[in-house]
Amino acid sequence: MDKKVYMFDEGNSGMKEILGGKGANLAEMTNIGLPVPYGFTISSKACNDYYDSGKRIQEEVKAEILASLARLEAQTGKKLGSTVNPLLVSVRSGSVFSMPGMMDTVLNLGMNDQTVEAVARLTSNPRFAYDSYRRFIQMFSNVVLEIDVFYFEQQLEKIREAKGYHSDPELSAEDWKEVISTYKQIVKKHTKEDFPQDPMQQLFLSINAVFDSWNNQRAIVYRQLNKIPSHYGTAVNIQSMVFGNMGEDSGTGVAFTRNPSTGESLLYGEYLINAQGEDVVAGIRTPNPIQTLQQDMPQVFEQFIEVCRRLEEHYQDMQDIEFTVEHGELFILQTRNGKRTAQAALRIAVEMVEEGVISKKEAILRVEPEQLNQLLHRRIDDKFEKIILAKGLPASPGAATGRVVFDPDEAEQLNNEGEKVILVRTETTPDDIHGIHAAQGVVTSRGGMTSHAAVVARGMGKSCICGCEALKIDMQLQQFQVGETVVKRLDTITIDGGTGEIIIGEIPMIDPELSKEFELLLSWADEERTLDVRANADNPKDAKKALEFGAEGIGLCRTEHMFMEADRVPIVQQMILAETEEQRKLALAKLLPMQESDYEGIFEAMQGLPVTIRLLDPPLHEFLPDKEHLAVEVAKLQITKPGSKELAEKEKLLKRVRQLDESNPMLGHRGVRLGISFPEIYQMQAEAIFNTAALLESKGITVIPEIMIPLVGHVNELKIMRQLVIDTAAAVQAKTGVQIDYTVGTMIEVPRAALTADEIATEADFFSFGTNDLTQTTFGYSRDDAEGKFLKDYVENKILTDNPFAVLDQAGVGELIKTGIKLGKQTKPALKTGICGEHGGETSSIEFCCLQGLDYVSCSPYRVPLARLAAAQAAIKNNLKKEEFIII
């Protein structure tokens, strides 16, 4: 049988897939001689076996656990359940990828009515012993017996109030005995059984609970948000307990070797005297800055500084470290690569290159492409007056405005309805993750810079303020109060996670200023990537923004978006509803100068870079009045104004709308089909392009137009439209005397185009794979219907790994792209290829494009930096060079 349980000194950092990140790091720290409490790790393989066996720990695994427990007892000189020298352990999860707070933990396991007396005797500290026992009952009851922690917290609050206490350290041993008695009654009431006293039963029930927590709701949501595969499972770490709640010479804390918000190379963290770890991370008490440990315990502080230096040097990355001090002795409970904001990730990566710790390539790989989006959005405009209501800890930078909600479920619901919300909580728990994800930002009245809310918000790039004790939150009334000011549910506030300020109302925001680290890292990325990055832009403003973010051209300019403006829609409707070519040309003549103005602004903005213009491709119904609404208007007029001119016009319009009505407009009279039926439309657009290009060329401005014919499925469609463009270009050239260099290509959006790409390439200078429509037509899904109705279920039930409209379906759509490239280049080796669907800004899809040898990806302007970095990472990971051309 394969080994399933490993002592800490049997593992190493290379065993993450077996031991999980936490177990592998505990093993590594043990091996390099750091003060790690001894223990063992039950591997993630045992977790998968547990589920395969119907949620039962296999007998062989049980035997390994017992053998490892015996080794732990021999090492520590303590025994689980002993009334002489009892061993107490923690039971913690540990997946391959860090999932902070998403799975369950049990501390102080091994305590019962007898061992608590032994602990009190051995430590000469009954208060500590009974405090630890009540903590164990509460945590075990919540995690294993599934009793809501609210019942225990409510009871504890009652006892504190009755005795006039303000904080837990004021409770005596006798007080804690009283608390324990009431806690046992809560357990009996909810489970109909006594609290379990057998430590071995406690251990195996806790192991089961940690395995079960791999599939709790918050863990599933976290995995979906962070694209962590569900087959990894979680390891379980059994570790001998050390105690930070043994008095004023004990404590516990969390620290980062560099500032996780800014990246500054200074120790950053918090700790609490006379407390256990959950007091810090759960925000139950607001902790002290790590620097004050230097005054409280100077020797411990110096030792901890040295440990931090060794760990960062060893792992060559910023570390997130959990520690406990027991009677003045330092113990390291965990280290992991610390989660950080995008700003911090960039600064840390760049500074580590400058320090000679890592290479430029390693720095490029250190920054998650999605993180860059955090840097590209707005911040509060300081020119405007702010009514600052309160100030908390600046836990995660960035500004956000939204309506106040107190419930994570409501946050998710309102977000789905298009509302922007700020989630306000006393403190967050892992169960709130869906609400944090849905909110624009998070505010808590308790907790510190390393609390759950802070860590999760930073990881998501959300603005977050913690420990704002001025907020008096009333969950029943759904409001919070600061002094005399009351803020109610759905009132609007603005928060600044960089300053910790909570501001009444909505404050104007301004575009961000990109740091020198941002520009420097992306310049390193540009040296590595093999793929060009363009932008999807339909107006001069977006084109300028794309250029600012490093776009190398426009890969998709959707001309139908230009027609959506209010003053143009009536003219477009006139064109669509025209019953003769002459009527249609009259409308097109009005649109021609508008199109020329559009193109002029875009061409000028791009400063001689290529601009791919897709000719008109909307389902026509998007420009027409709603058929049902129009029918109701006609019915009303037939009653109120029979025989009127208005009624006659409406009836005529309704008749035409019904004639144009389609059962499936997304697959109907659109794209090239529209150009075939009404060539004068495409002729007008081509004329506008060439007129504008000639005008700008005469002014010395270089223009590189690439004219794209949409929705081609047959070479003959493209042949006709290509000739129309050539003829129009020749006519403009004859009129202006200006030679325009241009290309004509097509968008590959239907499977037949990919499968007959060798034929289509005879009439195309370039292919642009429109992966949005190609995904629709390959799957046979209507995107709007699929995403709204069943795709979420498909992903949750693992029918599909991802939403194929968000992440490229490489097995299906990807195979069509491969086929299209291969066949197209067989006919025309110099054929330029790219993609311009939403997938052009998604990391794994960009890597796929790199491996297929595409020339470029095109994405929204704000995703251009992401695409530049992702393309570089793909090139580094796959050892691709700019001069290489690869088709797999």
Secondary structure by P-SEA (a helix, b strand, c coil): ccccccccccccccccccccaaaaaaaaaaaacccccccccccaaaaaaaaaacccccaaaaaaaaaaaaaaaaaaccccccccbbbbbbbbbbccccccccbbbbcccccccaaaaaaaaaaccaaaaaaaaaaaaaaaaaacccccaaaaaaaaaaaaaaacccccccccaaaaaaaaaaaaaaaaaaccccccccaaaaaaaaaaaaaaacccaaaaaaaaaacccccbbbbbbbbbbbbcccccccccccccccccccccccccccccccccaaaaaacccccccccccccccaaaaaaaaaaaaaaaaaacccccccccccccbbbbcccccccccaaaaaaaaaaaaaaccccaaaaaaacccccccccccccccccccccccccccccccccbbbbbbccaaaaaaaaaabbbbbbbcccccccaaaaaaaccbbbbcccccccaaaaaaaaacbbbbcccccccccccccccccccccccccbbbbbbcccccccccbbbbbbbbbcaaaaaaaaaaaacccbbbbbbcccaaaaaaaaaacccccccccccccccccccaaaaaaaaacccaaaaaaaaaaaaaaaaaaaaaaaaaacccbbbbbccccccccccccaaaaaaaaaaaaacccccaaaaaaaaaaaaaaaaccccccccccaaaaaaacaaaaaaaaaaaaaaaaaaaaacbbbbbbbbbcccccaaaaaaaaaaaaaaaaaaaaaccbbbbbbbbbbcccaaaaaaaaaaaaaccbbbcaaaaaaaaaaccaaaaaaaccaaaaaaacccccccccccccaaaaaaaaaaaaaaaaacccbbbbbcccccccaaaaaaaaaaccccccccccaaaaaaaaaaaaaaaacccccccccc
